[in-house]
Amino acid sequence: MRYPIVIHKDSNSDYGVIVPDLPGCFSAAASLEEALDLAREAIECHMEGMVLDGDSIPAIRPLKEHQSNPDFAGGIWAVVDVDLSHLDDHAERVNITLPRRVLSMIDRYAADHHESRSGFLARAALVAMQRSL
């Protein structure tokens, strides 16, 4: 997806980046090039947080609409291409190998907790990854 960003630079400050379509999404950098890279990272992190919180992703509005907003006057406009495929929640079939004993334990646990095998494994993986943060 291509997100419009606006970059401001005041004297004695870094380049500040705002993503108008994602309220609260911003970044800053010492150089214009770094500002573009960090904007991409900020968008990805912001969107991941929205997905984890169950928030809906706002639509991207036309650049011209943002440019007419006085809050963004005097800024440098750019468009950042962001790959959000890692946030896709569509189910995908995968092939994994597990010892039969472990698979049996997983199936019993999932059944006892009214979950599917896939649902349990997905939830367990998310819990494990969250703990490591």
C-alpha positions as CSV (number, residue, x, y, z in Angstrom):
1,M,0.0,0.0,0.0
2,R,1.2,3.5,-0.7
3,Y,0.8,5.9,2.2
4,P,1.2,9.7,1.8
5,I,3.4,11.3,4.4
6,V,4.2,14.9,5.2
7,I,7.7,15.9,6.4
8,H,8.4,19.0,8.3
9,K,11.9,20.4,9.2
10,D,12.2,23.3,11.6
11,S,15.6,24.9,12.3
12,N,17.6,23.1,14.9
13,S,15.4,20.0,14.7
14,D,15.2,16.6,13.0
15,Y,12.9,15.9,10.1
16,G,9.5,15.1,11.5
17,V,7.2,12.7,9.7
18,I,3.4,12.5,10.0
19,V,1.2,9.9,8.3
20,P,-2.1,11.7,7.8
21,D,-4.2,8.6,7.3
22,L,-3.0,7.0,10.5
23,P,-3.6,9.4,13.4
24,G,-0.9,9.1,16.0
25,C,1.6,7.6,13.5
26,F,4.7,9.7,13.3
27,S,8.5,9.5,13.3
28,A,11.6,11.6,13.1
29,A,15.1,11.4,11.7
30,A,18.3,13.3,11.2
31,S,18.2,13.1,7.3
32,L,15.5,13.1,4.7
33,E,16.5,9.6,3.5
34,E,16.4,8.2,7.0
35,A,13.0,9.9,7.5
36,L,11.6,8.0,4.6
37,D,12.9,4.7,5.9
38,L,11.7,5.3,9.4
39,A,8.3,6.4,8.1
40,R,7.9,3.0,6.5
41,E,8.9,1.3,9.8
42,A,6.5,3.6,11.8
43,I,3.6,2.7,9.5
44,E,4.3,-1.0,9.8
45,C,4.5,-0.9,13.6
46,H,1.4,1.3,13.9
47,M,-0.6,-1.0,11.7
48,E,0.5,-4.1,13.5
49,G,-0.6,-2.5,16.8
50,M,-4.0,-1.6,15.3
51,V,-4.4,-5.2,14.0
52,L,-3.5,-6.7,17.4
53,D,-5.9,-4.3,19.2
54,G,-8.7,-5.3,16.8
55,D,-8.9,-1.8,15.3
56,S,-10.0,-1.4,11.7
57,I,-7.5,0.0,9.2
58,P,-8.5,3.5,7.9
59,A,-8.8,4.0,4.2
60,I,-6.1,5.9,2.4
61,R,-7.5,9.3,1.4
62,P,-6.4,11.1,-1.8
63,L,-3.1,13.1,-1.4
64,K,-4.9,16.3,-2.7
65,E,-7.3,16.1,0.3
66,H,-4.4,16.0,2.7
67,Q,-2.6,18.9,0.9
68,S,-5.6,21.1,1.5
69,N,-5.4,20.6,5.2
70,P,-3.8,23.7,6.9
71,D,-2.2,21.4,9.6
72,F,0.2,20.1,6.9
73,A,1.0,23.5,5.2
74,G,4.6,23.9,4.3
75,G,5.5,20.3,4.5
76,I,7.3,18.1,2.0
77,W,5.0,15.4,0.6
78,A,6.1,11.9,-0.3
79,V,4.5,8.5,-0.7
80,V,5.8,5.5,1.1
81,D,5.2,2.0,-0.2
82,V,4.6,-0.4,2.7
83,D,4.2,-4.2,2.4
84,L,1.5,-5.2,4.8
85,S,1.2,-8.8,3.7
86,H,2.6,-10.0,7.1
87,L,-0.6,-8.6,8.7
88,D,-2.9,-10.7,6.6
89,D,-5.2,-12.8,8.8
90,H,-6.4,-15.1,6.0
91,A,-5.8,-18.7,7.0
92,E,-3.1,-20.6,5.1
93,R,-2.6,-24.3,5.1
94,V,0.9,-25.3,6.3
95,N,2.6,-28.7,6.7
96,I,4.5,-29.2,10.0
97,T,6.1,-32.3,11.6
98,L,5.5,-33.1,15.2
99,P,6.1,-36.2,17.3
100,R,2.8,-38.3,17.5
101,R,2.9,-38.0,21.3
102,V,3.0,-34.2,21.2
103,L,0.3,-34.1,18.5
104,S,-1.9,-36.3,20.7
105,M,-1.3,-34.0,23.7
106,I,-2.2,-31.0,21.6
107,D,-5.4,-32.6,20.3
108,R,-6.5,-33.6,23.8
109,Y,-5.8,-30.1,25.2
110,A,-7.5,-28.4,22.3
111,A,-10.6,-30.6,22.5
112,D,-10.8,-30.1,26.3
113,H,-10.8,-26.3,25.7
114,H,-13.2,-26.4,22.8
115,E,-10.6,-25.3,20.3
116,S,-9.4,-26.7,17.0
117,R,-5.8,-27.9,16.7
118,S,-5.0,-25.0,14.4
119,G,-6.6,-22.5,16.7
120,F,-4.7,-23.8,19.7
121,L,-1.4,-23.8,17.9
122,A,-1.9,-20.3,16.6
123,R,-2.9,-18.9,20.0
124,A,0.0,-20.8,21.7
125,A,2.5,-19.3,19.3
126,L,1.2,-15.8,19.8
127,V,1.4,-16.2,23.6
128,A,5.0,-17.5,23.3
129,M,6.0,-14.6,21.1
130,Q,4.4,-12.0,23.2
131,R,6.2,-13.3,26.3
132,S,9.6,-12.9,24.5
133,L,9.0,-9.2,23.9
